[in-house]
Structures are given as structure tokens and as C-alpha cells.
Amino acid sequence: MLHVVDHPLIQVELTALRDRNCPGSAFRQHLRRIASLMVPAVTADFATRPVPCETPLEITTGVAAERSIVLTPVLRAGLGFLDGFFDLLPQASVAHIGLARNEKTLLPESYYLKVPPNLADCEVILLDPMLATGGSAVEALRNLKKAGAKHLRFVCLVAAPEGIQTFQDAMPDVPIFTAAVDRCLNDKGYILPGLGDAGDRLFGTTG
């Protein structure tokens, strides 16, 4: 259930994006291109159905997607993935989920969830650049399942082994797609070698 999308073009973009001197404008473009390059692998097993297609010469049979697609960025860093997925999936709908850490329990809690109707009949792709401890991804998926989602997959840019283990223990039915599996987490929960805080680098904020 772990899929590392190891494509040379993705690795070139990822190297540029990891660079601490990469400015926010370039960071956003590298992330968008990586997201677009990951789409074929993420959607490779989506179900299709036959449909008639009239060419200029005759009627033939083509295919259409069996289910609608819902892209779900985790606010706020997940927004950096959204445009890259839209480049190849312009017909997709968007759900949004916001998570914040409870300062007493130190666990992530949902503060916002807005989803399209009929979520159970859709392919739902959860987007978040970093899979660090795994807590946020698991909480997001729990909320999406409560909202009715049945066909789920998670896409990240970089994952830590600790986060992968936590994720797979809690959500063994949900596949993970990542561009890289990094070495470990440091004592502050950041991925090493990682790329720092994706949200801060995307939006020019600190802390």
C-alpha cells in the first residue's frame, strides 16, 4: 500500500525544492510540477466504463471514468499540491479539511470540513506535502470516512518511516503515494533531510 513515485523528473524537481535557498515563487512551481508528474501513478488503477465515441470516420468505443474525483487538500500546505493535480484533472471537485493541534492533548483536531455531495461514490485523493508523524493524515482520513468517503488514497511529497508506520497501522486500507521516503524525524518532529515547513515556504510565513 506504499507507492514511491520514483521518476527522474520528479527527483530533479524535488532536489531544487529541497534547497534552502529556493524562493517561495520557485518552491510553488516545483511543487506544482511534482504534483502533475505524480497524477498518472496516483490514478493508474481508477475504474473506467466503456462509452461510445464518434470519430470523424466512424463510431468506436472509448472509456470514461467510473467515479467522480474529489481532491482534498489539508489546509494549508495541501493547497500547494492542488493546482498540479488540477492541471491533469480539471474536472475534479474539491473538498477542504482544516486541522489544528490541540495544545492540551498535542493531537490534531479538525476545525473545518467542507465536502461535495455523494462522497461515497467518488475517488477521494487526500493531499498533504509532508507525512511526518502521521497524525494529521490519519485524523483527516477519519473525518473523510465519517463524511462517507469509501474510495480513498493519500498523496504526499516526502514521508518519514515513522509516519508511514503510524499511517499504515491506523489506515491499512488506504494507499500512500509519495515522491520520497526520507531518513527519519528529528526531536521536533521534522523530517530529515526533508525540506523544512512546506506551508511556511509556500506562503512566506514563519513558525
matplotlib code that plots the C-alpha trace (Angstrom):
import matplotlib.pyplot as plt

x = [0.0, 3.1, 3.9, 7.1, 6.7, 10.4, 10.6, 13.8, 11.9, 10.3, 13.6, 15.1, 12.2, 12.4, 16.1, 15.5, 12.6, 14.6, 17.3, 17.0, 17.7, 14.8, 12.5, 8.8, 7.8, 10.0, 9.0, 5.4, 6.2, 8.4, 5.7, 3.0, 5.2, 5.8, 2.1, 1.3, 4.0, 2.5, -1.0, -0.6, 0.7, -1.9, -4.8, -3.4, -5.9, -9.0, -12.0, -13.4, -16.5, -17.0, -18.7, -19.5, -17.3, -18.0, -14.8, -14.8, -14.8, -16.9, -18.4, -16.0, -15.8, -13.9, -13.8, -15.0, -14.1, -16.3, -16.3, -16.0, -12.8, -12.6, -9.2, -8.9, -6.0, -5.2, -5.1, -2.9, 0.1, -2.0, -3.1, 0.3, -0.5, -3.9, -3.0, -0.7, -3.5, -6.0, -3.6, -4.4, -7.8, -9.6, -13.0, -12.3, -14.3, -12.6, -13.1, -11.3, -10.2, -8.6, -6.6, -5.0, -3.1, -4.9, -2.4, -3.6, -3.5, -1.0, -3.2, -4.6, -8.2, -10.4, -11.8, -13.2, -14.6, -16.5, -17.1, -19.1, -22.2, -22.2, -18.7, -19.2, -19.4, -16.2, -12.5, -11.1, -7.5, -6.1, -3.2, -0.6, 3.1, 4.5, 3.9, 5.9, 4.3, 1.3, -1.2, -2.7, -3.1, -4.9, -7.2, -8.0, -8.9, -11.0, -13.0, -13.4, -14.6, -17.2, -18.3, -18.9, -15.8, -15.1, -12.5, -9.5, -5.9, -3.2, -0.6, 2.4, 5.7, 8.0, 7.3, 9.2, 9.3, 7.7, 4.8, 4.3, 4.2, 1.6, -0.5, -0.5, -1.3, -4.4, -5.4, -4.2, -6.9, -5.6, -2.7, 0.1, 1.7, 4.9, 7.8, 10.4, 10.8, 13.3, 15.5, 13.7, 12.2, 14.2, 13.3, 10.9, 9.0, 10.6, 11.5, 15.2, 16.7, 13.3, 12.6, 11.5, 8.0, 6.2, 3.4, 5.8, 7.9, 4.8, 3.2, 6.2, 5.3, 7.3, 6.7]
y = [0.0, 2.3, 3.6, 5.6, 7.5, 7.4, 9.3, 11.1, 14.4, 14.3, 13.8, 16.8, 19.0, 17.7, 18.4, 22.0, 22.3, 21.0, 23.7, 26.1, 29.0, 28.2, 31.2, 30.9, 31.6, 28.8, 26.5, 26.8, 26.0, 23.0, 21.6, 22.1, 20.3, 17.4, 17.1, 16.9, 14.3, 12.2, 12.2, 9.2, 6.9, 8.0, 7.4, 4.4, 1.9, 4.1, 2.3, 3.2, 2.3, 1.9, 4.8, 5.3, 7.8, 9.1, 9.9, 11.8, 8.4, 6.0, 5.2, 3.4, 2.6, 4.8, 5.0, 7.4, 7.5, 5.3, 7.7, 11.4, 12.7, 14.8, 16.4, 17.2, 19.4, 19.6, 23.3, 24.9, 23.2, 20.8, 23.7, 23.7, 20.3, 21.4, 23.2, 20.5, 17.9, 20.3, 20.5, 16.9, 16.5, 19.8, 18.1, 17.2, 18.7, 19.9, 19.2, 21.1, 20.0, 22.1, 20.6, 22.3, 20.8, 20.7, 22.3, 20.1, 16.7, 17.7, 15.7, 17.1, 18.1, 19.0, 22.6, 22.7, 20.2, 21.0, 18.2, 17.8, 15.7, 11.9, 11.5, 7.7, 7.4, 9.4, 8.7, 10.9, 12.0, 13.5, 15.9, 17.0, 17.5, 16.1, 12.8, 13.3, 11.7, 10.6, 12.1, 14.8, 12.4, 9.8, 12.4, 13.8, 10.4, 9.6, 12.7, 11.9, 8.4, 9.8, 12.1, 9.0, 8.6, 5.0, 5.2, 6.9, 7.5, 9.7, 11.7, 13.4, 14.8, 13.4, 10.8, 9.7, 6.0, 6.8, 8.5, 5.6, 3.1, 5.2, 5.7, 2.0, 0.9, 3.2, 3.1, -0.2, 0.1, 3.5, 3.5, 6.1, 7.7, 9.7, 11.1, 10.2, 8.3, 10.2, 9.0, 9.9, 12.5, 14.8, 15.5, 18.3, 16.1, 17.5, 15.1, 14.6, 15.6, 16.9, 20.4, 22.4, 23.6, 23.2, 25.6, 28.4, 28.0, 28.0, 31.1, 33.1, 32.8, 31.7, 29.5]
z = [0.0, -0.2, -3.6, -4.1, -7.4, -8.3, -11.6, -12.7, -13.5, -10.1, -8.4, -10.3, -9.2, -5.6, -5.4, -6.4, -4.0, -1.0, -1.5, 1.4, -1.0, -3.2, -3.1, -2.4, -6.0, -7.3, -4.5, -5.5, -9.2, -8.3, -6.1, -8.8, -11.4, -9.0, -8.3, -12.0, -12.6, -9.8, -11.1, -13.6, -10.9, -8.3, -10.8, -12.7, -11.2, -11.3, -12.7, -16.1, -18.1, -21.9, -23.7, -27.4, -29.3, -32.7, -34.6, -38.0, -39.7, -37.6, -34.2, -31.8, -28.1, -25.6, -21.9, -19.2, -15.5, -13.4, -10.5, -10.0, -8.4, -5.3, -4.4, -0.7, 0.3, 4.1, 4.9, 4.4, 2.9, 0.9, -1.3, -2.9, -4.5, -5.8, -9.0, -10.1, -9.8, -11.5, -14.5, -15.3, -13.5, -14.4, -13.9, -10.2, -7.3, -4.2, -0.5, 2.2, 5.6, 8.3, 11.1, 14.2, 17.1, 20.5, 22.8, 25.7, 24.1, 21.3, 18.9, 15.6, 15.6, 12.7, 12.7, 9.2, 6.7, 3.5, 1.1, -2.2, -2.1, -2.7, -1.4, -1.1, -4.9, -5.5, -5.7, -2.9, -3.0, 0.2, -0.5, 2.1, 1.2, 4.4, 6.1, 9.3, 12.5, 10.5, 13.0, 10.7, 7.8, 9.9, 11.5, 8.1, 6.8, 9.8, 9.2, 5.5, 6.3, 8.7, 5.9, 3.8, 1.7, 0.7, -2.1, -0.5, -1.2, 0.3, -1.7, -0.1, -1.3, 1.4, 4.0, 7.2, 8.1, 11.5, 9.8, 7.3, 10.1, 12.1, 9.0, 7.9, 11.5, 11.5, 7.9, 6.3, 3.6, 2.3, -0.2, 0.2, -2.8, -2.1, -4.1, -1.5, 1.8, 3.9, 6.7, 10.0, 12.2, 14.4, 18.1, 16.9, 14.5, 11.3, 8.5, 7.8, 5.4, 4.5, 3.2, 6.3, 6.8, 3.5, 4.5, 5.6, 2.4, 0.2, 1.7, 3.0, 6.7, 9.7, 12.7]

ax = plt.figure().add_subplot(projection="3d")
ax.plot(x, y, z, "-o")
ax.set_aspect("equal")
plt.show()
